[in-house]
Amino acid sequence: MSDPSNKPGRKPTVFTIENDPSGTPEKRSATRRSPASFDENIVMTPDAEDPFAATTRTLPDTPEAAPRKRRFSFAKIAFGALSILVSLAVGLWIDSLIRDLFTRADWLGYLAIAATAIGLLAFLIIIARELSGLMRLNAVQALKQEAIEASLSPTAKPARQVMAHLVHLLAAKPQTARGRLRLKETETEIIDGSHLLDLTERELLSPLDREARGLILNASKRVSIVTAVSPRALVDLGYVIYESARLIRAMADLYGGRPGSLGLLRLMRDVIAHLAVTGSIAVGDSLIQQVLGHGLASKLSARLGEGVINGLMTARIGIAAMDLCRPMPFRALKRPGIGDFIGDLTPGTMKARPPETGG
């Protein structure tokens, strides 16, 4: 019995596949449509300039905020000299007042001296607290610069120093207890400097970043609701300023800054300067149209649109304050953007989606 596998195989054959069996290649080429030109008046709008496609793209975000550089200023000298003159004038007035009280009755003079001493002591305590708050803000900025320099170092020693400073700064935060314990376990391990910085950022700043996002979102929602129902523009402005100052202070306290009144004013100045430079203050109807689309924006009331815009503006202020108060730059963790809050401020609308990539 012969083996079937020994049978000779079929010889390969070439087949021709025709798209149109009824026609020859010459006939098909003759029936092809000849190239045609379009009207020159037709102009294609680029996707980057199409406001209707904004809901399908990632919205542009402002660059990371940085503190203003402190420069020499004659205005500071003039303000300092005027403050000295005012202090001397107040001192002379108090001295004259105490002398006059002594001429009337000794007990009035001693009472004035005691009140002056108590007031002076309280004033010195206030000055000390303000200076301490400014020093804490400067320490946060110095730590951020130290982290940037440590990421460029070939050794892990600078990264270890940054980790130790950050652990000391956030030692009073219960949210970082688990992260501090995890970092303490890595003291005997050999880790590259850049990886150690990434680990420090994830373990210590990740819970604080989540809480910061919650602060920004809650403040933006309150501003959006209050400004949408308030009857006066002056009330809107006052509430936005109040909520922004409250948000900036809460952000500084969260990251260990704890600024005083002067520190808060400096942070607010840096935030406003950053928004002014990046053009984020100049928002209007075009922003709400890009976020929600022209069709939906035309259906919304004017007050609701203003509320959404004010809420987005508050979110931008919170993101800038987060950049200024965070003791480390964003490396291992994603920096929040304005697109992260649009879906919560505009419920029921289409959220911004990242651009689709083919492949």
Residue frames as qw, qx, qy, qz and C-alpha x, y, z in Angstrom:
[[0.000, 0.890, 0.455, 0.000, 0.00, 0.00, 0.00],
 [0.459, 0.411, -0.008, 0.788, 1.56, 3.28, -1.10],
 [0.276, -0.495, -0.407, 0.716, 2.02, 6.23, 1.23],
 [0.246, 0.864, 0.420, 0.131, -0.20, 9.20, 0.21],
 [0.249, -0.889, 0.098, 0.371, 2.47, 11.62, 1.36],
 [0.510, -0.260, 0.570, 0.589, 4.74, 10.40, -1.43],
 [0.468, 0.683, 0.528, 0.186, 2.35, 11.64, -4.12],
 [0.376, 0.134, 0.135, 0.907, 3.71, 14.55, -6.12],
 [0.032, 0.612, 0.441, -0.655, 2.20, 17.90, -5.08],
 [0.419, 0.796, 0.420, 0.119, 0.29, 20.25, -7.33],
 [0.504, 0.169, 0.091, 0.842, 2.39, 22.76, -9.18],
 [0.051, -0.580, -0.323, 0.746, 1.90, 26.41, -8.12],
 [0.289, 0.584, 0.586, 0.482, -0.31, 28.44, -10.39],
 [0.102, -0.168, -0.099, 0.975, -0.60, 32.21, -10.85],
 [0.106, 0.693, 0.711, 0.054, -4.12, 33.65, -10.77],
 [0.107, 0.206, 0.106, 0.967, -5.14, 37.15, -11.92],
 [0.042, -0.601, -0.694, 0.395, -7.72, 38.87, -9.73],
 [0.086, 0.376, 0.366, 0.847, -9.81, 41.40, -11.61],
 [0.110, 0.254, 0.485, -0.829, -11.79, 44.08, -9.76],
 [0.584, 0.451, 0.093, -0.669, -14.10, 44.41, -12.74],
 [0.569, -0.024, 0.788, 0.235, -14.35, 41.13, -14.64],
 [0.540, 0.691, 0.480, -0.034, -16.41, 42.70, -17.36],
 [0.293, 0.952, -0.087, -0.025, -13.81, 45.19, -18.40],
 [0.815, 0.244, -0.146, 0.504, -10.19, 45.25, -19.48],
 [0.494, -0.490, -0.163, 0.700, -7.51, 47.37, -17.76],
 [0.204, 0.127, 0.312, 0.919, -7.59, 49.79, -20.70],
 [0.253, -0.613, -0.548, -0.510, -11.36, 50.22, -20.34],
 [0.534, -0.681, -0.427, 0.262, -11.13, 50.74, -16.56],
 [0.434, -0.289, -0.006, 0.853, -8.45, 53.40, -16.90],
 [0.046, 0.315, 0.430, 0.844, -10.60, 55.18, -19.43],
 [0.389, -0.673, -0.537, -0.327, -13.58, 55.32, -17.05],
 [0.501, -0.371, -0.422, 0.658, -11.63, 56.86, -14.17],
 [0.012, -0.959, -0.281, 0.041, -12.67, 60.35, -13.06],
 [0.540, 0.498, -0.096, 0.672, -10.25, 63.00, -14.19],
 [0.394, -0.326, -0.421, 0.750, -8.75, 65.28, -11.50],
 [0.017, -0.814, -0.393, -0.428, -10.80, 68.37, -10.76],
 [0.271, 0.156, -0.349, 0.883, -9.98, 71.62, -8.95],
 [0.193, -0.682, -0.654, 0.265, -12.10, 73.10, -6.18],
 [0.069, 0.917, 0.204, 0.336, -13.27, 76.65, -5.94],
 [0.476, 0.308, -0.358, 0.742, -10.50, 78.97, -4.74],
 [0.316, -0.578, 0.092, -0.746, -12.90, 80.73, -2.34],
 [0.872, -0.398, -0.256, -0.122, -13.18, 77.63, -0.14],
 [0.112, 0.636, -0.606, 0.464, -10.87, 77.96, 2.91],
 [0.770, -0.241, -0.587, 0.063, -10.31, 75.01, 5.22],
 [0.391, -0.797, 0.226, -0.401, -10.32, 75.92, 8.93],
 [0.389, 0.345, -0.799, 0.300, -7.44, 74.32, 10.85],
 [0.654, -0.434, -0.620, -0.006, -8.44, 72.04, 13.71],
 [0.449, -0.176, -0.439, 0.758, -6.47, 74.17, 16.15],
 [0.080, 0.009, 0.037, -0.996, -8.68, 77.19, 15.32],
 [0.441, -0.335, -0.645, -0.527, -12.02, 75.38, 15.17],
 [0.305, -0.305, 0.505, -0.748, -14.04, 76.26, 18.32],
 [0.853, -0.072, -0.082, -0.510, -16.53, 73.46, 17.62],
 [0.837, 0.163, -0.507, 0.124, -13.78, 70.85, 17.93],
 [0.049, -0.607, 0.544, -0.577, -12.70, 72.13, 21.36],
 [0.777, -0.324, 0.301, -0.448, -14.75, 69.48, 23.14],
 [0.989, 0.136, -0.032, 0.041, -12.80, 66.72, 21.40],
 [0.571, 0.520, -0.376, 0.512, -9.37, 68.11, 22.18],
 [0.598, -0.436, -0.405, 0.537, -7.40, 68.66, 25.30],
 [0.006, 0.978, 0.167, 0.127, -7.92, 72.28, 26.29],
 [0.513, 0.492, -0.326, 0.623, -4.76, 74.39, 26.42],
 [0.626, -0.687, -0.311, 0.197, -3.55, 74.96, 29.94],
 [0.015, -0.962, 0.219, -0.160, -1.55, 77.75, 31.49],
 [0.617, 0.381, -0.574, 0.381, 2.14, 77.18, 32.15],
 [0.663, -0.433, -0.509, 0.338, 3.33, 76.43, 35.65],
 [0.150, -0.953, -0.031, -0.262, 3.30, 79.44, 37.95],
 [0.700, 0.028, -0.316, 0.640, 6.54, 80.70, 39.48],
 [0.310, -0.809, -0.279, 0.414, 7.14, 83.40, 42.12],
 [0.345, 0.914, -0.001, 0.215, 8.14, 86.81, 40.90],
 [0.697, 0.116, -0.252, 0.661, 11.78, 87.75, 41.14],
 [0.341, -0.867, -0.229, 0.283, 12.52, 90.26, 43.88],
 [0.549, 0.469, 0.070, 0.688, 14.25, 93.25, 42.35],
 [0.282, -0.270, -0.255, 0.885, 15.54, 96.53, 43.66],
 [0.017, 0.726, 0.559, 0.401, 12.79, 99.13, 43.71],
 [0.107, 0.243, -0.210, 0.941, 12.73, 102.81, 44.65],
 [0.563, -0.477, -0.288, -0.610, 9.10, 102.35, 45.67],
 [0.795, -0.351, -0.463, 0.177, 10.23, 100.01, 48.46],
 [0.455, 0.029, -0.300, 0.838, 12.75, 102.57, 49.66],
 [0.202, -0.365, -0.066, -0.907, 10.12, 105.33, 49.64],
 [0.716, -0.458, -0.391, -0.354, 7.64, 103.10, 51.49],
 [0.736, -0.219, -0.459, 0.447, 10.29, 102.18, 54.09],
 [0.244, 0.146, -0.204, 0.937, 11.24, 105.82, 54.69],
 [0.419, -0.419, -0.193, -0.782, 7.58, 106.83, 55.00],
 [0.778, -0.391, -0.488, -0.059, 6.99, 103.98, 57.47],
 [0.566, -0.090, -0.414, 0.707, 9.88, 105.21, 59.63],
 [0.039, -0.258, 0.052, -0.964, 8.47, 108.75, 59.66],
 [0.625, -0.430, -0.345, -0.552, 4.99, 107.48, 60.58],
 [0.767, -0.286, -0.517, 0.251, 6.49, 105.37, 63.38],
 [0.362, 0.035, -0.313, 0.877, 8.39, 108.37, 64.76],
 [0.285, -0.345, -0.118, -0.887, 5.26, 110.51, 64.60],
 [0.743, -0.420, -0.440, -0.280, 3.21, 107.87, 66.44],
 [0.679, -0.169, -0.485, 0.525, 5.96, 107.53, 69.06],
 [0.130, 0.157, -0.187, 0.961, 6.06, 111.29, 69.67],
 [0.501, -0.402, -0.260, -0.721, 2.27, 111.38, 69.93],
 [0.785, -0.362, -0.502, 0.019, 2.27, 108.53, 72.50],
 [0.519, -0.046, -0.399, 0.754, 5.04, 110.23, 74.49],
 [0.114, -0.270, 0.027, -0.956, 3.11, 113.52, 74.54],
 [0.656, -0.409, -0.404, -0.489, -0.06, 111.67, 75.55],
 [0.739, -0.283, -0.530, 0.304, 1.63, 109.90, 78.46],
 [0.305, 0.064, -0.293, 0.904, 3.16, 113.18, 79.70],
 [0.339, -0.344, -0.136, -0.865, -0.21, 114.88, 79.60],
 [0.753, -0.390, -0.478, -0.229, -1.80, 112.01, 81.51],
 [0.619, -0.152, -0.498, 0.588, 0.88, 112.21, 84.20],
 [0.035, 0.202, -0.149, 0.967, 0.13, 115.91, 84.66],
 [0.582, -0.378, -0.262, -0.671, -3.53, 115.04, 85.32],
 [0.808, -0.445, 0.266, -0.282, -3.02, 111.98, 87.54],
 [0.127, -0.553, 0.818, 0.096, -0.18, 109.56, 88.15],
 [0.605, 0.078, 0.782, -0.127, -2.39, 106.49, 87.83],
 [0.664, 0.689, 0.154, -0.244, -3.50, 107.64, 84.36],
 [0.227, 0.784, -0.557, -0.154, 0.14, 107.93, 83.30],
 [0.315, -0.328, 0.890, -0.036, 1.02, 104.47, 84.59],
 [0.692, 0.365, 0.576, -0.237, -2.08, 103.03, 82.92],
 [0.561, 0.783, -0.135, -0.234, -1.02, 104.57, 79.61],
 [0.009, 0.646, -0.760, -0.076, 2.51, 103.14, 80.01],
 [0.519, -0.056, 0.842, -0.136, 1.08, 99.65, 80.68],
 [0.696, 0.575, 0.349, -0.252, -1.26, 99.89, 77.68],
 [0.381, 0.811, -0.394, -0.204, 1.61, 101.05, 75.48],
 [0.198, -0.480, 0.855, 0.014, 3.84, 98.19, 76.63],
 [0.630, 0.190, 0.732, -0.175, 1.11, 95.60, 76.00],
 [0.627, 0.728, 0.117, -0.251, 0.36, 97.05, 72.57],
 [0.195, 0.770, -0.585, -0.162, 4.06, 97.15, 71.65],
 [0.387, -0.274, 0.880, -0.037, 4.53, 93.55, 72.77],
 [0.682, 0.420, 0.566, -0.194, 1.53, 92.40, 70.73],
 [0.489, 0.822, -0.156, -0.247, 2.81, 94.34, 67.73],
 [0.026, -0.629, 0.768, 0.113, 6.23, 92.66, 68.00],
 [0.551, 0.013, 0.828, -0.104, 4.54, 89.25, 68.17],
 [0.664, 0.648, 0.287, -0.240, 2.55, 90.05, 65.04],
 [0.307, 0.815, -0.450, -0.200, 5.72, 91.14, 63.23],
 [0.272, -0.418, 0.867, 0.021, 7.48, 87.96, 64.33],
 [0.654, 0.273, 0.686, -0.162, 4.59, 85.81, 63.04],
 [0.585, 0.775, 0.027, -0.239, 4.56, 87.62, 59.72],
 [0.125, 0.736, -0.651, -0.135, 8.31, 87.23, 59.31],
 [0.463, -0.185, 0.864, -0.070, 8.02, 83.56, 60.23],
 [0.702, 0.503, 0.457, -0.215, 5.33, 83.09, 57.58],
 [0.450, 0.829, -0.270, -0.191, 7.50, 84.78, 54.96],
 [0.134, -0.579, 0.803, 0.042, 10.45, 82.60, 55.96],
 [0.636, 0.090, 0.756, -0.128, 8.31, 79.46, 55.57],
 [0.671, 0.696, 0.166, -0.195, 7.27, 80.54, 52.09],
 [0.234, 0.806, -0.532, -0.110, 10.90, 81.19, 51.20],
 [0.409, -0.352, 0.840, -0.047, 11.82, 77.76, 52.59],
 [0.749, 0.366, 0.528, -0.160, 9.23, 76.12, 50.33],
 [0.564, 0.809, -0.117, -0.116, 10.62, 77.88, 47.28],
 [0.047, -0.711, 0.701, 0.018, 14.18, 77.02, 48.31],
 [0.612, -0.101, 0.778, -0.096, 13.18, 73.36, 48.69],
 [0.746, 0.586, 0.278, -0.151, 11.63, 73.38, 45.24],
 [0.372, 0.836, -0.400, -0.047, 14.83, 74.78, 43.73],
 [0.326, -0.519, 0.787, -0.074, 16.86, 72.25, 45.72],
 [0.766, 0.176, 0.605, -0.128, 14.74, 69.43, 44.25],
 [0.654, 0.749, -0.028, -0.101, 15.36, 70.72, 40.73],
 [0.130, 0.776, -0.616, 0.037, 19.12, 70.80, 41.32],
 [0.544, -0.304, 0.768, -0.149, 19.05, 67.35, 42.96],
 [0.837, 0.394, 0.343, -0.166, 17.36, 65.87, 39.89],
 [0.574, 0.775, -0.261, 0.034, 20.37, 66.93, 37.83],
 [0.281, -0.698, 0.650, -0.105, 22.94, 65.54, 40.26],
 [0.640, 0.280, -0.699, -0.156, 24.63, 62.21, 39.37],
 [0.224, 0.068, -0.868, 0.438, 24.62, 61.08, 43.03],
 [0.433, -0.564, -0.661, -0.239, 21.74, 60.27, 45.38],
 [0.380, -0.264, -0.501, 0.732, 22.99, 62.37, 48.30],
 [0.133, -0.021, -0.011, -0.991, 21.24, 65.62, 47.24],
 [0.545, -0.286, -0.561, -0.553, 18.01, 63.67, 46.72],
 [0.559, -0.342, -0.692, 0.303, 18.32, 62.23, 50.23],
 [0.174, -0.159, -0.312, 0.921, 18.69, 65.75, 51.59],
 [0.350, -0.144, -0.294, -0.878, 15.60, 66.90, 49.71],
 [0.610, -0.328, -0.692, -0.203, 13.67, 63.93, 51.09],
 [0.449, -0.298, -0.598, 0.593, 14.79, 64.73, 54.65],
 [0.017, 0.065, 0.101, -0.993, 13.84, 68.40, 54.31],
 [0.471, -0.204, -0.456, -0.727, 10.44, 67.54, 52.85],
 [0.589, -0.339, -0.729, 0.079, 9.76, 64.99, 55.59],
 [0.292, -0.250, -0.458, 0.801, 10.62, 67.64, 58.20],
 [0.183, -0.039, -0.139, -0.972, 8.38, 70.21, 56.49],
 [0.638, -0.187, -0.421, -0.617, 5.37, 67.85, 56.34],
 [0.265, 0.055, -0.890, 0.366, 5.96, 66.08, 59.65],
 [0.255, 0.152, 0.549, -0.781, 2.84, 67.64, 61.18],
 [0.597, 0.171, -0.303, -0.723, 0.57, 66.47, 58.33],
 [0.661, -0.093, 0.696, -0.264, -1.33, 63.27, 59.19],
 [0.811, 0.516, 0.029, -0.272, -1.93, 62.62, 55.48],
 [0.494, 0.677, -0.543, 0.052, 1.81, 61.98, 55.03],
 [0.607, -0.520, 0.559, -0.221, 2.26, 59.52, 57.92],
 [0.933, 0.135, 0.334, 0.023, 2.17, 56.45, 55.70],
 [0.642, 0.723, -0.121, 0.227, 4.48, 58.03, 53.14],
 [0.098, -0.813, 0.506, -0.270, 7.01, 59.06, 55.79],
 [0.770, -0.316, 0.542, -0.117, 7.05, 55.50, 57.14],
 [0.887, 0.405, 0.195, 0.106, 7.55, 54.12, 53.64],
 [0.416, 0.822, -0.279, 0.272, 10.44, 56.49, 52.95],
 [0.422, -0.703, 0.533, -0.210, 12.06, 55.62, 56.26],
 [0.912, -0.052, 0.406, 0.000, 12.19, 51.98, 55.14],
 [0.764, 0.599, 0.033, 0.238, 14.27, 52.98, 52.11],
 [0.203, -0.923, 0.325, 0.031, 17.13, 54.50, 54.12],
 [0.570, -0.434, 0.667, 0.206, 19.29, 51.37, 53.72],
 [0.751, 0.442, 0.473, 0.129, 18.34, 50.79, 50.07],
 [0.306, -0.301, 0.412, 0.804, 20.38, 51.94, 47.09],
 [0.395, 0.743, 0.541, -0.019, 18.17, 54.11, 44.86],
 [0.417, 0.320, 0.245, 0.815, 19.11, 56.54, 42.12],
 [0.058, -0.245, -0.275, 0.928, 18.59, 60.20, 42.89],
 [0.353, -0.019, -0.358, -0.864, 15.91, 60.78, 40.25],
 [0.540, -0.278, -0.763, -0.222, 14.00, 57.66, 41.28],
 [0.332, -0.319, -0.652, 0.602, 14.24, 58.66, 44.94],
 [0.127, 0.144, 0.067, -0.979, 12.77, 62.06, 44.12],
 [0.490, -0.131, -0.566, -0.650, 9.91, 60.41, 42.22],
 [0.513, -0.307, -0.790, 0.132, 9.26, 58.08, 45.14],
 [0.174, -0.251, -0.460, 0.833, 9.31, 61.00, 47.58],
 [0.287, 0.031, -0.182, -0.940, 6.84, 62.94, 45.46],
 [0.553, -0.210, -0.686, -0.424, 4.45, 59.99, 45.17],
 [0.504, -0.306, -0.748, 0.305, 4.57, 58.99, 48.83],
 [0.215, -0.349, -0.415, 0.812, 4.43, 62.46, 50.43],
 [0.159, 0.252, -0.090, -0.950, 2.68, 64.74, 47.95],
 [0.205, -0.205, -0.827, -0.481, 0.17, 62.39, 46.34],
 [0.204, -0.600, -0.750, 0.190, -2.37, 62.58, 49.24],
 [0.097, -0.565, -0.174, 0.801, -1.87, 66.33, 49.51],
 [0.065, 0.108, -0.541, -0.832, -2.40, 66.76, 45.76],
 [0.190, -0.427, -0.845, -0.259, -5.71, 64.89, 45.98],
 [0.197, -0.678, -0.537, 0.463, -6.83, 67.15, 48.80],
 [0.087, -0.409, 0.156, 0.895, -5.69, 70.21, 46.83],
 [0.098, -0.173, -0.729, -0.655, -7.81, 69.12, 43.86],
 [0.224, -0.606, -0.762, 0.051, -10.77, 68.85, 46.22],
 [0.184, -0.601, -0.248, 0.737, -10.15, 72.36, 47.54],
 [0.004, -0.200, 0.423, 0.883, -9.99, 73.80, 44.02],
 [0.165, -0.324, -0.818, -0.446, -13.11, 71.96, 42.90],
 [0.222, -0.649, -0.673, 0.277, -15.19, 72.95, 45.93],
 [0.121, -0.541, -0.068, 0.830, -14.14, 76.61, 45.67],
 [0.045, 0.055, -0.590, -0.804, -14.91, 76.65, 41.94],
 [0.180, -0.476, -0.833, -0.218, -18.35, 75.14, 42.51],
 [0.188, -0.673, -0.496, 0.516, -19.19, 77.68, 45.22],
 [0.057, -0.421, 0.188, 0.886, -18.10, 80.58, 43.03],
 [0.073, -0.123, -0.754, -0.641, -20.01, 79.20, 40.05],
 [0.194, -0.585, -0.787, -0.023, -23.25, 78.80, 42.02],
 [0.195, -0.663, -0.352, 0.631, -23.07, 82.08, 43.97],
 [0.045, -0.366, 0.295, 0.882, -22.18, 84.23, 40.95],
 [0.061, -0.241, -0.806, -0.538, -24.91, 82.56, 38.89],
 [0.251, -0.674, -0.693, -0.051, -27.66, 83.52, 41.37],
 [0.287, -0.487, -0.267, 0.780, -26.35, 86.80, 42.81],
 [0.307, 0.841, 0.445, 0.004, -28.20, 89.90, 41.58],
 [0.024, 0.979, -0.150, -0.135, -25.27, 92.36, 41.57],
 [0.758, 0.504, -0.275, 0.309, -21.92, 92.33, 39.81],
 [0.058, -0.719, 0.487, -0.493, -20.32, 93.92, 42.88],
 [0.807, -0.349, 0.375, -0.293, -21.41, 90.93, 44.95],
 [0.950, 0.291, -0.041, 0.101, -19.86, 88.63, 42.35],
 [0.445, 0.682, -0.385, 0.435, -16.55, 90.47, 42.48],
 [0.357, -0.638, 0.485, -0.480, -16.44, 90.55, 46.26],
 [0.916, -0.189, 0.291, -0.201, -17.24, 86.86, 46.60],
 [0.862, 0.434, -0.162, 0.207, -14.68, 85.84, 43.95],
 [0.201, 0.701, -0.479, 0.488, -11.97, 87.82, 45.78],
 [0.600, -0.497, 0.449, -0.437, -12.98, 86.34, 49.13],
 [0.980, 0.021, 0.173, -0.098, -13.08, 82.77, 47.82],
 [0.714, 0.572, -0.282, 0.289, -9.78, 83.19, 45.95],
 [0.041, -0.686, 0.537, -0.489, -8.00, 84.50, 49.05],
 [0.781, -0.322, 0.402, -0.354, -9.47, 81.67, 51.10],
 [0.965, 0.261, -0.006, 0.021, -8.36, 79.11, 48.51],
 [0.489, 0.665, -0.419, 0.378, -4.80, 80.49, 48.33],
 [0.319, -0.601, 0.558, -0.475, -4.43, 80.44, 52.13],
 [0.909, -0.128, 0.305, -0.253, -5.83, 76.89, 52.34],
 [0.865, 0.448, -0.178, 0.140, -3.42, 75.77, 49.61],
 [0.228, 0.683, -0.528, 0.450, -0.44, 77.27, 51.44],
 [0.578, -0.453, 0.509, -0.449, -1.51, 75.68, 54.75],
 [0.977, 0.101, 0.070, -0.173, -1.95, 72.31, 53.05],
 [0.813, 0.428, -0.238, 0.314, 1.61, 72.22, 51.74],
 [0.729, -0.367, -0.260, 0.516, 3.19, 73.45, 54.97],
 [0.322, 0.491, 0.029, 0.809, 3.59, 77.13, 54.11],
 [0.359, -0.710, -0.536, 0.282, 1.21, 78.64, 56.72],
 [0.313, 0.356, 0.046, 0.879, 1.63, 82.26, 55.58],
 [0.075, -0.512, -0.481, 0.708, 0.60, 85.31, 57.55],
 [0.336, 0.828, 0.325, -0.309, -1.19, 88.34, 56.16],
 [0.068, 0.777, -0.429, -0.456, 1.91, 89.64, 54.37],
 [0.278, -0.197, 0.894, 0.292, 2.68, 86.19, 52.99],
 [0.433, 0.533, 0.722, -0.082, -0.89, 85.83, 51.76],
 [0.281, 0.876, 0.033, -0.391, -0.69, 89.21, 50.01],
 [0.067, -0.602, 0.674, 0.423, 2.56, 88.17, 48.36],
 [0.370, 0.103, 0.910, 0.158, 1.06, 84.89, 47.18],
 [0.404, 0.729, 0.508, -0.217, -1.99, 86.68, 45.79],
 [0.149, 0.837, -0.261, -0.456, 0.24, 89.16, 43.99],
 [0.184, -0.365, 0.836, 0.366, 2.27, 86.32, 42.43],
 [0.413, 0.365, 0.834, 0.007, -0.90, 84.50, 41.37],
 [0.349, 0.840, 0.274, -0.313, -2.43, 87.61, 39.80],
 [0.018, 0.738, -0.494, -0.459, 0.86, 88.46, 38.08],
 [0.308, -0.117, 0.903, 0.277, 1.05, 84.94, 36.64],
 [0.409, 0.575, 0.705, -0.069, -2.53, 85.03, 35.37],
 [0.227, 0.882, 0.020, -0.413, -2.00, 88.48, 33.88],
 [0.095, -0.581, 0.669, 0.454, 1.18, 87.41, 32.06],
 [0.258, 0.047, 0.936, 0.233, -0.38, 84.23, 30.67],
 [0.308, -0.045, -0.389, -0.867, -3.56, 86.04, 29.62],
 [0.215, -0.296, -0.930, 0.044, -5.83, 83.86, 31.76],
 [0.075, 0.419, 0.477, -0.769, -7.69, 86.88, 33.15],
 [0.341, 0.309, -0.281, -0.842, -9.00, 87.86, 29.71],
 [0.103, 0.211, 0.967, 0.097, -11.81, 85.32, 29.59],
 [0.406, 0.207, 0.055, -0.889, -15.24, 85.92, 28.17],
 [0.816, 0.255, 0.198, -0.479, -17.94, 84.39, 26.01],
 [0.604, 0.527, -0.574, -0.168, -15.38, 82.72, 23.74],
 [0.032, -0.343, 0.893, -0.290, -14.18, 80.54, 26.61],
 [0.582, 0.115, 0.635, -0.495, -17.64, 79.21, 27.43],
 [0.753, 0.502, -0.111, -0.411, -18.27, 78.64, 23.72],
 [0.408, 0.520, -0.750, -0.016, -15.05, 76.67, 23.34],
 [0.197, -0.203, 0.876, -0.390, -15.80, 74.60, 26.43],
 [0.512, 0.273, 0.681, -0.446, -19.48, 73.87, 25.82],
 [0.301, 0.289, 0.746, 0.518, -19.93, 74.50, 22.10],
 [0.118, -0.053, -0.147, -0.981, -21.84, 77.26, 20.33],
 [0.465, -0.360, -0.638, -0.498, -25.14, 75.40, 20.30],
 [0.555, -0.492, -0.623, 0.251, -25.24, 74.71, 24.02],
 [0.290, -0.192, -0.232, 0.908, -23.82, 78.12, 24.93],
 [0.198, -0.218, -0.305, -0.905, -26.66, 79.80, 23.05],
 [0.568, -0.468, -0.609, -0.294, -29.19, 77.83, 25.13],
 [0.517, -0.337, -0.540, 0.573, -27.66, 78.75, 28.47],
 [0.126, -0.956, -0.261, -0.039, -28.73, 81.85, 30.31],
 [0.324, 0.765, -0.277, 0.483, -26.27, 84.71, 30.64],
 [0.484, -0.701, 0.378, -0.363, -26.07, 84.32, 34.41],
 [0.959, -0.151, 0.237, 0.028, -25.31, 80.60, 34.19],
 [0.757, 0.521, -0.079, 0.387, -22.60, 81.27, 31.63],
 [0.017, 0.803, -0.347, 0.484, -21.03, 83.91, 33.88],
 [0.752, -0.526, 0.326, -0.228, -21.13, 81.46, 36.78],
 [0.965, 0.115, 0.112, 0.207, -19.29, 78.80, 34.79],
 [0.511, 0.687, -0.181, 0.484, -16.68, 81.31, 33.63],
 [0.281, -0.769, 0.368, -0.441, -16.09, 82.55, 37.19],
 [0.909, -0.315, 0.261, -0.081, -15.80, 78.95, 38.37],
 [0.871, 0.339, 0.002, 0.355, -13.18, 78.19, 35.71],
 [0.202, 0.793, -0.263, 0.511, -11.34, 81.36, 36.64],
 [0.603, -0.648, 0.354, -0.302, -11.29, 80.27, 40.29],
 [0.979, -0.023, 0.159, 0.124, -9.93, 76.89, 39.18],
 [0.628, 0.603, -0.148, 0.469, -7.10, 78.65, 37.32],
 [0.179, -0.792, 0.346, -0.471, -6.30, 80.65, 40.45],
 [0.842, -0.423, 0.296, -0.159, -6.23, 77.45, 42.49],
 [0.927, 0.245, 0.033, 0.281, -3.90, 75.72, 40.03],
 [0.358, 0.727, -0.252, 0.528, -1.54, 78.71, 40.07],
 [0.464, -0.700, 0.360, -0.406, -1.61, 78.74, 43.88],
 [0.974, -0.151, 0.168, 0.011, -0.87, 75.00, 43.87],
 [0.752, 0.491, -0.131, 0.420, 2.19, 75.61, 41.68],
 [0.072, 0.757, -0.317, 0.567, 3.46, 78.32, 44.03],
 [0.596, -0.574, 0.367, -0.425, 2.82, 76.49, 47.31],
 [0.998, 0.014, -0.059, -0.004, 3.88, 72.97, 46.33],
 [0.436, -0.769, 0.427, 0.189, 7.36, 72.23, 47.75],
 [0.493, -0.186, 0.733, 0.431, 8.37, 70.08, 44.74],
 [0.389, 0.372, -0.376, -0.754, 7.81, 70.55, 41.01],
 [0.883, 0.184, 0.257, -0.346, 5.57, 68.11, 39.18],
 [0.092, 0.519, -0.809, -0.262, 7.69, 65.19, 37.96],
 [0.022, 0.021, 0.999, 0.018, 6.23, 61.78, 38.78],
 [0.209, 0.559, 0.724, -0.346, 2.66, 63.05, 39.24],
 [0.239, 0.533, 0.533, 0.613, 0.49, 64.76, 36.66],
 [0.030, -0.150, -0.210, 0.966, -0.10, 68.47, 37.07],
 [0.273, 0.614, 0.710, -0.211, -3.84, 69.26, 37.18],
 [0.124, 0.091, 0.404, 0.902, -5.24, 71.30, 34.34],
 [0.389, 0.127, 0.149, -0.900, -8.36, 73.31, 33.73],
 [0.591, 0.050, -0.619, -0.515, -9.83, 70.39, 31.79],
 [0.309, -0.070, -0.905, 0.283, -9.92, 68.30, 34.98],
 [0.081, 0.317, 0.590, -0.738, -12.62, 70.58, 36.43],
 [0.309, 0.069, -0.357, -0.879, -14.77, 71.34, 33.39],
 [0.436, -0.220, -0.822, -0.292, -16.87, 68.20, 33.67],
 [0.301, -0.420, -0.723, 0.458, -17.71, 68.93, 37.33],
 [0.029, 0.357, 0.164, -0.919, -18.53, 72.59, 36.74],
 [0.492, 0.237, -0.315, -0.776, -20.69, 71.85, 33.68],
 [0.422, 0.022, 0.892, -0.161, -22.65, 68.68, 34.55],
 [0.625, 0.534, 0.524, -0.223, -24.50, 67.08, 31.68],
 [0.416, 0.827, -0.248, -0.286, -22.21, 68.56, 29.04],
 [0.918, 0.314, -0.150, 0.193, -19.61, 66.87, 26.93],
 [0.593, -0.710, 0.228, 0.304, -16.30, 66.61, 28.73],
 [0.295, 0.804, -0.479, -0.195, -13.06, 67.46, 27.09],
 [0.970, -0.036, 0.225, 0.084, -11.40, 64.38, 25.66],
 [0.371, -0.567, 0.521, 0.519, -7.79, 63.88, 24.61],
 [0.509, 0.563, -0.377, -0.530, -7.11, 63.87, 20.89],
 [0.951, 0.075, 0.289, -0.076, -7.50, 60.52, 19.19],
 [0.078, -0.645, 0.680, 0.341, -4.33, 59.00, 17.83],
 [0.888, 0.330, -0.145, -0.285, -4.36, 56.69, 14.90],
 [0.126, 0.574, -0.809, 0.033, -2.21, 53.65, 14.47]]
